[in-house]
């Protein structure tokens, strides 16, 4: 064992330095910061405008059901009630579609009978309250009351907050806010009842007031789940846990209950109110349909942009503030044009069947005038009764302030770097009639408390960066070493940093050569040592002063090992780096065996050994099991190639994903190929189509099938699971094993994880860069490995599709069918090319179809036969020549297809549809990734 470290001054005659280019994480420039603020402002404006459209269109539908309005005649009022019903069930229909999709492609866990009964009761109450409030009661009220009474649905949320604060063992410093909210909402109820019962009482009004209050209380039950885990009631906790596990089925059931109850209320109320359905169709095709469509579309879009605002960490200015201002702005929209009157020509008849507005301005004027008529016809307005007006205004203000105080906790909500939507919002969907109220009350109340608890007891994540090397060049080694030193600088090993710890390992294959007196490190290993020394010197010099001592050389330990040798370095910020130099005469070489080596070294020897020592020392077995389980969950391995370049933020994004999703066994980033030349240009765009888009589709539809070994983070517990790490050590004994195990080791490891029930995910924001093959030979060899291994592993996964879909909730039988179709398309790809070429022969040369097909098939068959006889290098040379010939041939084929489309005067042919589909795919991809490496011109080239 040796240690070396020395300090010396720089020679006075040699002060200039040669240093590699080190690109640190770029700080956002002013224009980037401006774009961020501008984006947040745009999202906030869209949330505000969409909430305004949603609320205004819904209130206009309510107004149409009022007997005082004239835009829809009395006998046609069921039209407006039916429109309100469609608004109420619009979000339920969307939720039903989304949950059915997830039920088919994701989880299909069934809830217990207790949970099912509870969900049916709660959803029945909420649906009944919403339908009675909006269809039966609100059409009898004025526009001011209707705008603000929706805010009173926060009554039970405030009560639940008070109870939760009382049960909490922390200071009750925020308990007064929900108490004030309850007081204001109850005050609003009292003033609302006084303004109607004391000044213009009638049987219909009295019933409507009672139904409105009861309806808002029923609706406020909707957000019970937000506080269920805070009451320390085992019944509610069990139901909440069961609902979380069977969310898809619960959402399907709740949607069906909402639709059925709302339909029943609408269907029963119309005949009970003395109206008929027969004239509904006359009006339903025009204004009501437009308002319903606007309301449903704007509500759905508003909810989506609210989620975007939360993901952008613009919670206050782009979510909370627009929602608070929505009710006030809608009220202003309706109250401002109180002096507007219809033109004289329109005063004779405003009923829709006799009057047709000629422009949108007339439509808007007519609807606003009709809405304000509900207020102007009230007795307290006609006779200017001050008491009634004060009660009306104070009740509206009380409800609005009550909603603000009950949701003020959102203002101080802290969001993680990667926050799941289900951790932000209790329910998956909004409430159509209560858009801003549902979005605010739906935000989880418990998140702030959980964050406090996590700060007190935060578990340390240990990340082992394991890079596999062979005979990389100086520049390639420089990339990976600089990336590791960057991470060491980003997260020093100090007592203050407890969340993540890093340790670096490099496994160098074939690092020794024969010399006269034995085996010594070869020139590639020496280059690696020089690179480490050079980078170490740069990162240890924080102040490159001329008269300062030269930075110390790295503290280095040289250890003889059974597999060759090991170098140990302590990096400038305290983290440990180990370089394992493998002698292929002592241990198996190649990438898979290097991966097996570090898996067993880190997870087997380093992790497990300490617990066996504690067991022998007499520590309690149950405690050791629990601690070992936690360590497995909190131990991650970042697999790297010897030329990978990455920033610390990319690693942290992958770590956050595994921390947030316990079912995720591996996560990969977005790989960017680097290099120069036409072959690299082609690969840049091919990665965008064949990797980025494909992995995104797999991530959404089911699960990523391959996490590339050049930049992927694996969970220790997943790798140590049954039939994963142990099976990964299987030696190839058959030709198919060699293809699957050794030519596609990354894909095979992911296949084992998927078959064991773990999920593999893709994070497009985590960028890494790796060198791409720059010449045809290297490129051809790479794809000759990838192609067969991809097919072999996919067939293996499909062969166990039934069992895998049972174990893995992310892989459904439909997703298996999708992969079968994709595999069939890959197999049929060469046949499609041959058919296209034969078609071009027929079109250009007027050749017989059979002869043309034979000519198209002969070259690949001849090459296939030659591959059995010729050496690998000769195969590659022939493939290069054939690739050039096929490139020109396919260019002519495309021109012949275009000519055939012009000749037949239609594009509805197989070749035409294929060509158009490919063109559209590449153009869309080019525009989607036009910000990376000039992808659009590269896409046009490829």
N, C-alpha and C positions, 0 to 999 in steps of 0.2 A: 504494500500500500504506500502510495506517495502523496504528498501534499506540496503544492507549489503556490507561492504568492510573493510578489515582490513589488516594491515601489521605487520609482526612479524619476529623475527630472528629464524633460525632453532635451535632446541636443539643441544647442543654440543655432546650429546651422541647418536643422531639419525640423522646421516648425509647421510645414504644410502637411495636410492630411488627405488621405483618400478614403472616403466613407461611402457606404452604400446608401441608396435613396430609401429613406424610411418614411412611409406615408402614415401619419397618425390619423386618428379619428378627426374628421373635419368638424370644426365648430360651425354652427349655423351662421351664415352671413346675414347681413341686414336685410337683403332682399328675400332670403329664405325665411327669416323671421317674419317679414312683412307678409309673405305668402301664407304662412301659418295663421297669422292673425286674420288675414283676408279670408282664408278658407273657413275659419271658425265663424267669422261674421256672416259669410254666405250661408253656412249651415244654420246658424241661429236665425237668420232672416227667413230661410225656407221653412224652418220649424214654426216660426211665428205666422207666416202667411198661410201655410197649410192648416195650422190650427184655426186660424181665422176663417178660412174657407169651410172647414169641417163644421165648426160651430154655427156659422151663419147659415149654411145650407140646411142644417138640421133644425135650427130655430124657425126658418122659413116654412119647413114642412109642418112644424108644430102650429105655426100661425095659420096655415091653410086649413087646419082642422078646427080653428076657432069660429064660432058662429057669427062673430062680428066682421069677419073678413069677407071680401067680395070677389077675390080673384077666382075662387072656386065656389060655385053655387052650393046651396045647402044640401041638395040631393046628391051632390058629387063629393061630399066630405069624406066618404069612405076611401076615396082615392088617396087623400093625404094620410089617412090612418094606415093604409096599406104601405105607403111610402115610408112612414115611420117604422113600421114593422120590418121592412127590408133593411133599413139602417141598423136596427137593433140586432138582426141576425147576420149582417154583413161580415162582421169580425168573426162571428162563430163559424160561418162557412169557410172563411180563410183558415181559421184554426183547425177546422175539421180536415181540410185538404193537407195542410202542413203536417198534422199529427198522423194522418193516414200514410203519408209518404214516409215519415220516420218509422212508423209501425212496420211498414213493409221492408224498408231498407236498413233500419237500425234495430232498436230494441222492441220486443213484443212481450214484455213482462206484464202479467196480469195482477191487478190489485186484489187485496183480500176483501171478503164480504163486508167486514166492518168499514173499511175505507170506501167501498162502493156505496154503501148506504149513506155514509156521511156526505160524500160528494153529491149524491142525488138530492139529499135534503138541502144542502147549501146552494147548489145550482138552481134548484126549484125556487127557493126563496129569492135569490138574486134576479133570476129571469122574471119571476112574477112581479117583484118590486119595480124593475125597470120598465116592464110593459105597462103596469098600472100607472106609474108616474108619468110616462111620456105619452101614452095613447089615451088614457082615461082622464087624468087629472090636468096635465099641463095645457091642453087646448082651451081650458076655461080661464086661464090666467093671462095677464098682460105681458108684454115683451120684456119689461124690466124684471119682473118676477121670474120669468122663464130663463133669462140669461143667468141669473144669480142663484136660483134654487138648486141648480146642479152642483154648486160648490158645497152644499150641505151634506153630500154623501161622505164627507170625511168625519162624520160624527163618531162612529164606532172606532175608527182608527185612532182618534184622539183619546178615547176611553181606554183602548188597548195600550197606548203609549203610557198613560198614567199608571195603569196596573203594572206594566213592565218596569217602569222606573221605580215603583214602590217595592217590587220584588227583587230588584237588582241590589247588589251589595256595594254599590258605589255611591258617590255623592249625588244627591237629588237636585243638582244645580239646574237642570233643564226641565224639571217637572212642571214648572209654572207655564211653559209654553203650551203644552197640550191642555192644561187646565183652563187657560184663557181661551183656547180654541173651543173647548166644550161650552164654556159660558157664552161665547159669541154666537155659536151655532144655535144653541137653545134660545138665546135672545132673538136671533133671526126668526126662529120658528114662532115665537110668541108675537113678535111684531107683524109677521106675515099673516098669522091668524087674525090679529086685531084689525089689520087693514082691510080684510075681506069680511069677516064675521060682524064687525062692529059698524061698518059703513055701507055695505051692500050685501047683506045676508040674504041667502035663498037656499032652498034645499039642494040644488045642484052644486052651488058654490060650497056649501058646508061639507057635502060629501067629498068634493074635489080637494078641499083643503086637508081633510083627514087622510084621504088616500095619498096625497102628495107627501105628507110627513111620514106616514107609514112606509111608503114606497122608497123614500130616500134612506130610511133606516134599514130596510131590507137590502137595498143595493150596497150599503156600507159594510155588510157582512162579507162582501166579495173578497176583501183583502185580509181575511182572518189569518191566512197562512204566513203573513209577514211577521206575526207576533206569536205564533203558536209555540215556537221553541223557547220563548222567553218566560213562559208562565210556569215552567217546571211541572207540567201536568203530563203524566206518562201517556194518557190516552191521546192527547193532541200530538205529542212527540212521535208516537208510533204511527199515527195517520200521516203526519208530514213526511216521515221517513219512507213510508210505503208509497205515498204519492210521488216522491222524488224518484223512486225506483221504477215506478210504472207510469211515468208522466205521459207517455204517448196514449195509452189506453184511457187514462183519466181525462185527457183533453178531448178525445173522441167522444166519450160519454157526456162530458159537460157541454160540448158543442151541440150534440143531439138534443139534450134536455133544453138548452136555451132555445133552439129552433122550434121544438114542439110546444113549449110553454108560450112563447111569443105568438106562434101561429094560433094557438087555442084562444089566447086573450083577444087578438084581433078578430078572429072569426066569431067569437061570442059577443064582443062588445058592439059590433055594428048592428046586428038585429036587436039587441037589447036597448040600444039608443034610438030605435025606431027608424033606422036607415036601411037601404037596400044596396046590393052589390051590382045591380044590373047596368048602371051607367058609369061604372068605373073605367071601362076601356076607352071612353071618349077622351078622357083627360090624361090617362096614364101614359099615353104614347108621347107626351110632350114635356111639359114643365116639370112634372113630378119625377119622371124618369131622369131628366137632366140633373135635378137636385140630388136624387138618390145616388146617381153615378158620381157626381162631384163629391158628395159627402164620403162615400166609401173609398174612393180613390185618394182623396186628400188625407183621410185618416190613416190609411195604410202607409202612404208616403211619409206622413208626419212621424209616425211611429218608427219608421226605418231611419229617418234623419235624426231622431232623438237618440237611437242606438249609436249612430255614427258620431254624434256629438259627445256621447259618453266615452266612446273608444278614442276620440281625439283629446280627451281630458279637458273638454270645454264645457264642463257640467253646468257652471253658473250662467255664463253669458249665452250659451247656445241651447240650453235646455230649460233650466229653472226660470230664468227671467222671461223668456218668451211665453212660457206657460202661464206665469202669473199675470202677464199683460194681456193675454188673449181675451179674458172675460170683459175687462175694462174697455178694450178696443172694440169688441163686438157691440157692447152697450152704446159706445159713442157712435158707431156706424148707424145704429138704429135711431138714436135720439137726435143726431145733428139735423137731418132733413125733416124736422117736425113741422116746418112751415111750408113744405112742398105740397102742392096740390096737383091733381091730374089735369091735363088740358081739358078745356071745355068740351071738345068733341068727344072726349072719352067719358064724360060724367054720366051719360045716359045709361050705359051698361058696361059694367066691368066684369061681369060673369064670363068665364072663359069660353062658354059655348056661343056667346054672342059678340065677343070682342077679341080680336087678334092683333096684338102689338106688332108694329112693323119693324122695330129695331131693338137691339139689346139695351139701349138706353131707356126705351119705353118699358121694357121688361123690368129693368132694375128699379125705375121710378115707381112702377106699379106695385112691385113686391115690397119695397120699403114703405110706401104709403099704406099698404094693407097691414104691414106689421105694426106701424105706429098707431093704426086705428084701434088696435086692441088696448092701447093705453088711453087714447083720447076719448074713447067711449065709456071709460070707467067713471063712476059717479064722483069719485074724489078729484078727478081732473076736470070734469065738466063743471062742477060747482066749486072747484078750488078749495076743497076741504084740507086745511093745513095739517091737521092731525093725521089724516089718512096718508097724505103725501110724505110726511115725516116718517111714519111707520114704514111706508114702502121703501124710501131711500135708506133708512137705517137698517132694515132687514137685509137689503141687498149688500150694504157695506159690511154688515156683521158676518154674513156667509162668506164673503170674499176674504176677509181678514182671518176667519176661522180656518179656511183652507190653507192660507199662507202659514199660519202658526203651526198647523198640524204637519206640515211638510218642510218646515224650516231646517230640519236635520239634514236634508239633502244638500243644503248650501255648504255644509262642512264635510261632506262625504269625500273620502280619499279613495282614489281608484288605482288599482295596480297597473303596472306597465302593460300586462296582458290580462284583461278582465273578461271573464265569460259573461255572456248576456244573461244566462240563468242565475248568475251571482249578483247581477244588478237589479233584475226585475223578478218578482215572485211568479207572475203568470206570463205565459208565452205571448199573449195577445192583448190588445187594448179593448176598451169598451166603446162601441160606436157612438153612443149617445153622450158619453162622459169622457171625451178624449183626453183633455188636459188633466182632469181630475184622476182618471185611471192611470195615466203615465206617472203622475207625481206620487200617488198613493201606492202604486205598484213597485216603486223603488224600495229595495230592501232596507228596513229599519235596523236590522241586526248587524250590518256590515261594519259600522263604526265601532261597535262593541267588540266584534271579532278582531278588528285590526289592533285594538288595544291589547287583547289577550295574546295575539301573535307577537307583539313587541316584547311582552314579558317573557314568553317562552318560545324563542325562535330556535329551530333546529339547524345545525350546521350542515350544509351540503358539501360533500367532498367530490371533486371532479378530477379525474385522471385523464390527462391528454396523452393519447397513445398514437404516435405516428410510426408508420411502417416505411422503411427505406430500403433501397437496393443499390443501384448505381446512379443516383441522381447527379446532376451537374452542380457546379458551384452556385449558379443563379437560383436553381430550384431549392437547394439547401438553404440559401439565404432567405428565401420567402418564409419557409416554415419556422426557421429559428427566430427571425425577426417577429413573427406573429406570436411565438411563445414568450419572448422577452417583453413584447407589448402587453400581453396579458399579465405578466409578472408585475409590470409597472402599474397597470390598472388596478390590480387587487393585491397589494403587498401583504405579506404574512406578518401581521401585527396583532396585538391584543385587541385593538379596536374593531377589527374586521372579523365578524363571527358568522356571517351568513353563508359565505362560500369560501372554500379552500381549494387551491389548485396544486397539482403535482404533475410534472411533465416527464414523459417516457418516450424514448426513441428506440425502435427495434430495427437494427441494421443487419440486413441479410447479406451473407457472403462478404464478410468484412475482413477476411484474412487471406493471405497468399503464402505459398511455399518459398522459403529462402534457405540458404545453406545450413543455418543453425536452427531450423524449425519453421513454425508458422508465425508470421508477423502481420500486423495490420496493413491492409493494402492502401493504395493511393486514395481511394474514395473515403475510407475512414479517416485518413489524414486530412483530406479536404474538409470533412465535417468538423474535425477538431479545430482547424484554422478558422472556419466560419464562426464557430461558437466563441472562440477567443476574440475575433474581430468585433462581433456584435456585443459581447460582454463589455469590451472596452468602451464602446460607444454609449451603451446604456448606463454605465457607471460614471460617465463624465457628465455631471449635471452642469458644470461650469467649465467649458473648454478654454480656460485662461492660459495664456502663453507661459506665465511664470509659475503655474501650478504644477504639482507633481503629476506625472502620468498615472492614469488610472491603473489600479492593481489588476494583474492577470487573474483569471478566474480561479477560485479555490477548487482544486480538482483532486479527486480520489480515483486511483486506478486499482481495480479489484479483479483478480483472477476468478473465473466462474466455470462451472462444469460445461456451460454452453459456449464459452469463449472468454469474454471479458466485459467489464462494466465500468463506465466512467460516471462519477457523481459530481455534480456541480451545485453550489449554492448560488442562486441568481442574485442580482444586486438588491432586490427587494425581499429576499429571504425565502422564496419558494425553492423547492428542490427539483433538479432535473437529472434524470438518469439516461445514459446512452448505453444500450445493451448491444454489444458487438457479437454477432452470432458467427460461429464457425460451422460451415455446412458439413464438415466431416464429423462434428460432434452432435449436431441437432438438425432436425428437419428444417429445410429452408422453404421459401415462398411465403406469400402474404398470409394465407389461411393459418399456417402454423405459427407465424408471428403473432397473429390475433389470438390463437389458442394459448400461446405462451403468456401474453399479458393478461388474458382473462383468468388463467389459473394463478398467475403471480399476484394479481391485485385482489381478485374476488376469493380465490381459494386459499392462498397462503397468507397474504397480508390481512385480509378481513376476518377470516374464520379462525386463524391460529390464535389470535388474542383471546377469543372466547373459550377455546379449549384450555388455554392456560388458566383462565379464571375459573373454569369448571374444576380443574384439578386442584386449584387453590381453595375450593370449598364454597364458592359463591352459589347462591340459590339458582336452581335450574330454570324456574319460570321467569325470573327476572332476566336471566341471560337470554332466554328465547325471545322475550319482548324487545330487549335492546338490540339483539342481532337482527330481528325483523326490521326495526327502525333503521339500522345502519344499511341494510340491503336496499331499503327504499330510498335512502338519502345518499347513496353512492352511485355516481354517474361515470360513464366512460365515454370520452369524446374520441371517436375513431377518426384518424387523419391520414392523408397520404403525405409522402415526402416532399411534395411541392405545393401544398395548400397554403393559401394566403387568406387571412381573415382578421377581422377587427374584434376587440373584446365585446362590443355590443351584440355582435352576431351570436357569440357564445352565451351571453346572458339571456337573450331571447329564447334560445333552446332550453336553457335551465328553467326559466320561468314557465315554459310550457309543461315540462315534466313535473314541476312543483304543483301546478294548478290542476293537472289531469292525472290522478293516480292510476288510471287504467292505461295510460300511454307507456309503452315499453321502449319506444324509440322515436326520435324526431330528427328530421333532416332539414337542412337549409337549402337555399337556392344556389345552385352551382353555376358559375360563370366560366366558360372556357376562355383562356387567354393565349396569346401568340399572334403570329403574323402569317399572311399568305392566304391564298384562295381556300385551302383546305380548312383553315381555322375560321374564315368567314362563313363557310358553309356550316360548320359545327355550331357557331354562335346562334344562327337562326334555327338550326335543328334542335338545339337545346331548348329554345323557346317553345317550339311546337311539341317535340317529342318528350320533353322532360318537365318543363314548367307547367304547361297547360295540362299535360297528362296527369301529373302528380296532383294538381289542383282538382281535377275531375275525380281522381281516386279518393282524395281527401274528403270531398263533398259527398260523393255517392256511397262510399264505403270506407275504405282504408288503403293507405299507400302500400304497395306491394314490395317496393325496394327502396331502402334507405341507403344511399351511396356511401361507401366506406371512406370517401375522401373528406366528408364533413358531416358526421351524424353523431348524435348523443344517445347513448343507451342507458337504461336504468339497470342497476345491479341486480335488483330482485327479479327482473324479467329474464336477464341472462342466466341467473342461477336457478330458474324454474326447471321443472322436470322436462326432459326431452328437448332441451335447448342447448346449453353449453356442453353437456356430456355427448349428445348426439352430434354436435358440431365437430367433435374430435374423430369422427369415423373416417377411416382410411378408405380411399377409393379402390375398389376391387373389380369394378366393371367399367365398361366404356361410358355407360350412362351416368355412373357415379362420378367419373372424372369430369364429365361435362357439367354436372350439377354442383359438385362439391368444390372443385378446384378452379374452374373457369368462371364461376359466378358466386364466389363465396359471400359477397354482401347480400345478394338476393336470397341465397339459401338461408343465411342467418335470419333474415326477416321472415322468410317462409316458416321457419321453426317458431318464431315468436307469434306469428298470426295463428298457426295451428294450435298453439297453447292458450290462445284467448287474449293476447295483448294487442294493443292498437299501435299502429305506426302512423305518424302524422307528418305534415309538411308545413314549414313556416317560410313563406315567401319573403318575409322581411329580414331573414337571417341570410346574409350574402357571404359567399366564399368563392375564391378564385383558384382555379387549378389549370395547369398547362394542358393544352389540347395537342393531339398529334398534328405535326406540321407537314409531314410527308405521307404519301399514299401508303407506303409499306407499314408504317406504324399504325396509321388509321385502320387499314385493312385487318391487321392482326388484332387490334382492339375490338373491332366489330365482329370478327370471327369468334372471339371469346364471348362477347355479350349476347349475340343472337341465339346460339344454341342453349346457353345457360338460362336465358330468359324463358325460352320455350320449355325447357326441362323443369324449371321451378314452377312455372305456371301450370303445367300439366300435373305436377305433384300436388299443388294446392287444389286444383280442380278435382283431382282424384279423391281427395279427402274433403270435398266441399260440404257434404252433409254434416260430418262431424265438426268441421271448422265453423260452420254457421251456427251450430249449437253452442260451441264454446265461446265464440267471438261475437259479441253483440254488434260489432261494426261491420260484419260480413254477413249479409242476408243471402237468401237463395236467389233473389233477383240480381244481386251484385255478382254472384257466381255465374248467373246466366249472361250478364253483361261481359264478364271476362271470357266466357266461352265464345260469344259472338266476336269479341276483339281478337281472340286467338284464331278463330276461323278466318277472319279478315286478313290477318297476317299471313296465314298459310296460302290463302287465295291471291295474295298480292302479286307474286310472280306470274300466275296465270292471267291476271288482269292486264299486266304489262304486255304479255305475249298477244293477247287479243287486240289490244290497242295498236300494236305494231302491225299485226296482220290486217287490221282495218285500214291502216294508212297505206299498206301495199296495194290493197284493193282499190282505194280511192285514187292514189297517185299513178300507179302502173297499170290499172285496169286488169289486175291479175285475178286468176281464179281463186275463190275463197279457200279451198282446201290446200292449194299450193302455197298461198300466202301464209296460212296457219302453220304449215310444215316449215317454211322458211323462218318463221318467227320462233319456232320451238327448237330447231336444230342447234343454234349456237349454245344455249344454256345446257342442252343435253350433252353436247360434245365437251364442253368445259367440265361438266360434272364427271364425265368418264375420265378426263385427263387428270382430275384431282386425285384419283385413286392410284395413278402411276407416277406423277411428277413430284418433285421436291417442293417444299413450301415456298422457297424463294422464286422458283419458276412459276408456281401457281399465282403468286402475287404479281409478277411481271405480266402474265397473260391477263389477269384481272384488270390491271391498270390500262392495258391497251383496249380491252373490251369496254371498260367504263367510258373511255373517250369516244369510242364508236357509238355506244348506246346513248351518250349525251347528245350527239348530233342526230341520232336516229329518233330520239324522243322529241327533240326540237321539231323535226319534220313531222312527227306524229301529231304534235299539238297543232301545227299549221293545217294538217289534213283534217283534223277534227273540226277546226274552225271552218274550213272550207266545206265540209260535209254539213255543218249546221246551216251555213248560208244556202247551200244547194237545196236542202230539205225544208228550209224556211221554218225551222223549229229547233229548240234546244232540248226538247223532251225525248232525248235518246240516251241510252246508257253511257255512251262516251261523253256526250254533252253534259249530262248531269254530273259525271265524275270530274270533268275538267272544271266546271263552274264551282263545284264544291271545293276542289283543291285551291282554286284561285281565291275564293272567298275566305277559306281558312287561313291562307298565308297572309292575305292583306289585313285581316282582323288581327292576326298575331303581330304583324309588323307595327300596326298602330298601337296595340296594347303595350308593346315593349319598345316604343320608339325612343324612349329616354335612355336606353342602355346600348352603348356601343354602336350607335347609328344603325339600329336594327332594321329600319325600314329599307334603306338601300341595300343592306346585306340580304334582307329577305327577298327583295326583287331579284338580286343576283342569283340566290340559291333556288 
